[in-house]
Amino acid sequence: MIYFFADDHFCAHPGKVIFEGFCETLKAKTRFFENEWETLEKGEWVNDCELLILHMIGGTCNQPMAQSGAEAAVKRYCERGGNILLLHGSSAAFWAWKWWRESVGLRWVRPEDPDGAIESYHPYHPCKVVRAKSRHALIPRLEDFELPEDEIYIHLEETAPTMTLMETTIPEGTFPQCAETVDAWGGRIVSFIPGHSLGCTSNLTLQKNIDTLIHYLL
């Protein structure tokens, strides 16, 4: 079973749009939750979770920060080597947890960061997201795509070795938009960063790339 936890991300509902773009086979094996944290906190999801997908930033959108039950469950999942797909800003899903900040590879840094890192930011541009010059096995399976103007997350902090899979070049520079890291327990964590507005999350090639990443992590 896939567990997909999302916030509404400032009423844009990007996680929900992405989930609704899943094929019927993938939908059937996914439990999706938006602004609903009881399941995450209880931790029973760990028992049959094959893949954890997140589209959330802790404490934003008038949503509560994840509490101790969620931390224990997520860490238990990671310690058993579970894989994670982090969509958009989800490297900051649990930014208050020190071990999480050190695990995610490319980290969206919130204001007043506990580690004192300089916060990340997101200019607004249309962009083209392209495959990186990399020998990663996923490169031939991913597809370049163009997006209308939207927030582009840049200047993330690298907290663990990462391999960039996709990137974009905007006036501010060239920045990773998809990257993979392996955490301390051997689990693969893939960050796929584009995707806030409906015009972006409904992009068919963006959705196809997410499908490719899900099947890779499964």
C-alpha positions in Angstrom: 0.0 0.0 0.0 1.1 3.6 -0.8 0.4 6.2 1.8 0.2 9.8 0.5 -0.2 12.6 3.0 -0.7 16.2 1.8 -1.8 19.6 3.1 -3.9 21.8 0.8 -0.8 24.1 0.2 -2.6 27.4 0.5 -5.8 26.2 -1.1 -4.1 25.0 -4.3 -4.6 21.3 -3.4 -1.6 20.2 -5.4 -1.3 16.8 -3.7 -5.0 16.1 -4.4 -4.6 17.1 -8.1 -1.5 14.8 -8.4 -3.3 11.9 -6.8 -6.3 12.4 -9.0 -4.0 12.1 -12.0 -2.8 8.6 -10.9 -3.9 5.7 -13.1 -6.7 3.6 -11.7 -4.3 0.8 -10.7 -2.1 3.2 -8.8 -5.1 4.9 -7.1 -6.4 1.5 -6.0 -3.2 0.8 -4.0 -2.9 4.4 -2.6 -4.5 5.8 0.6 -4.6 9.6 0.2 -5.1 12.1 3.0 -5.4 15.9 2.8 -5.3 18.0 6.0 -6.0 14.8 7.9 -3.3 13.8 10.3 -4.8 11.2 12.6 -3.6 8.3 10.5 -0.1 9.7 10.3 0.0 10.2 14.1 -1.4 6.8 15.0 1.4 5.1 13.0 -0.5 1.9 12.0 0.2 2.9 8.4 3.8 1.7 8.8 2.7 -1.9 8.9 1.7 -2.2 5.2 3.4 0.9 3.7 5.4 0.1 0.6 6.0 3.8 -0.3 5.5 7.1 1.6 4.6 10.1 -0.5 4.4 13.6 1.0 3.2 16.9 -0.4 3.3 19.1 2.8 5.3 21.6 4.8 5.1 21.3 8.5 3.1 24.0 10.3 1.9 25.9 7.2 -1.6 26.3 5.7 -3.0 26.6 9.2 -2.2 23.0 9.8 -0.7 21.6 13.0 2.9 20.4 13.2 3.3 16.7 13.3 3.5 15.4 16.8 5.5 12.6 18.6 3.3 9.8 17.2 4.0 10.8 13.7 7.7 11.2 14.4 8.0 7.7 15.9 6.1 6.2 12.9 8.1 8.0 10.2 11.4 7.1 11.9 10.3 3.5 12.2 9.4 3.4 8.5 12.8 4.9 7.7 14.7 2.6 10.0 13.3 -0.4 8.1 14.7 1.0 4.9 11.4 2.5 3.5 11.5 4.7 0.4 10.0 8.2 0.3 8.9 10.5 -2.5 9.0 14.2 -1.5 6.8 16.4 -3.7 7.4 20.2 -3.9 8.4 21.5 -0.5 8.1 18.2 1.4 11.7 18.1 2.4 10.4 20.5 5.1 7.4 18.3 5.9 8.9 17.6 9.3 11.5 20.3 9.5 11.4 20.5 13.3 13.0 17.0 13.6 16.8 17.1 13.6 17.2 13.6 12.2 14.8 14.4 9.3 16.6 17.6 8.4 19.8 15.6 8.1 18.2 12.8 6.0 16.4 14.4 3.1 19.3 15.5 0.9 18.0 18.7 -0.6 16.2 20.6 2.2 13.7 23.5 1.8 14.9 25.8 4.6 12.1 27.5 6.6 12.5 31.0 8.2 14.2 30.9 11.6 15.7 27.5 10.9 16.7 25.4 13.9 20.1 24.9 12.4 20.6 28.5 11.5 20.7 27.9 7.8 19.8 30.7 5.4 16.2 30.2 4.3 15.4 29.1 0.8 13.1 31.1 -1.4 10.9 30.8 -4.5 10.9 33.3 -7.3 8.1 33.1 -9.9 8.9 32.2 -13.5 7.7 30.0 -16.3 10.4 27.3 -16.7 11.6 24.3 -18.5 12.6 21.3 -16.4 15.2 19.1 -18.1 17.0 15.9 -17.4 20.4 16.5 -15.7 23.7 15.3 -17.3 23.8 12.2 -15.2 24.3 8.4 -15.6 21.5 7.6 -13.1 19.3 4.8 -14.3 16.2 7.0 -14.2 17.5 9.5 -16.7 16.3 7.7 -19.9 12.9 7.2 -18.3 12.2 10.8 -17.3 10.9 13.4 -19.8 11.7 17.2 -20.1 8.7 19.5 -19.7 7.7 23.1 -19.6 5.6 24.8 -17.0 3.7 28.2 -16.9 4.7 30.8 -14.3 4.7 29.3 -10.8 6.9 29.4 -7.7 10.3 27.7 -8.2 12.0 26.4 -5.1 15.7 27.3 -5.2 18.7 27.6 -2.8 17.8 24.5 -0.9 20.4 23.2 1.6 22.2 19.9 0.8 22.3 18.0 4.0 23.3 14.6 2.5 25.0 13.5 -0.7 22.5 13.8 -3.6 22.4 13.0 -7.3 20.5 15.5 -9.4 18.1 14.0 -11.9 16.3 17.1 -13.3 17.1 20.8 -13.2 15.9 24.2 -14.4 17.7 27.3 -15.5 16.0 30.6 -14.6 17.4 34.2 -14.3 18.7 33.4 -10.8 20.7 30.4 -12.0 20.5 26.6 -12.6 18.8 24.6 -9.8 17.9 21.0 -9.1 14.3 20.1 -9.5 14.5 16.4 -8.9 17.2 14.6 -6.9 17.8 11.4 -5.1 19.6 10.6 -1.8 20.0 7.5 0.3 19.4 7.9 4.0 21.3 6.4 6.9 19.2 3.2 6.8 19.5 2.6 3.1 16.1 4.0 2.1 15.9 6.0 -1.2 14.5 9.5 -0.9 13.6 11.2 -4.1 12.6 14.9 -4.2 10.5 16.1 -7.1 10.1 19.8 -6.6 7.9 21.4 -9.3 4.2 21.6 -8.7 2.2 24.2 -6.9 -0.5 25.8 -9.1 -3.1 23.8 -11.0 -1.6 24.7 -14.3 1.6 22.9 -13.2 0.3 19.9 -11.2 -2.2 19.0 -14.0 0.7 19.0 -16.5 0.6 15.5 -18.1 4.3 15.2 -18.4 4.9 16.3 -14.8 2.4 13.6 -13.8 4.0 11.0 -16.0 7.4 11.7 -14.4 5.9 11.3 -10.9 4.4 8.0 -12.0 7.9 6.9 -13.2 9.4 7.9 -9.9 6.7 6.0 -7.9 7.3 2.8 -9.9 11.1 3.2 -9.4 10.7 3.6 -5.6 8.3 0.6 -5.4 
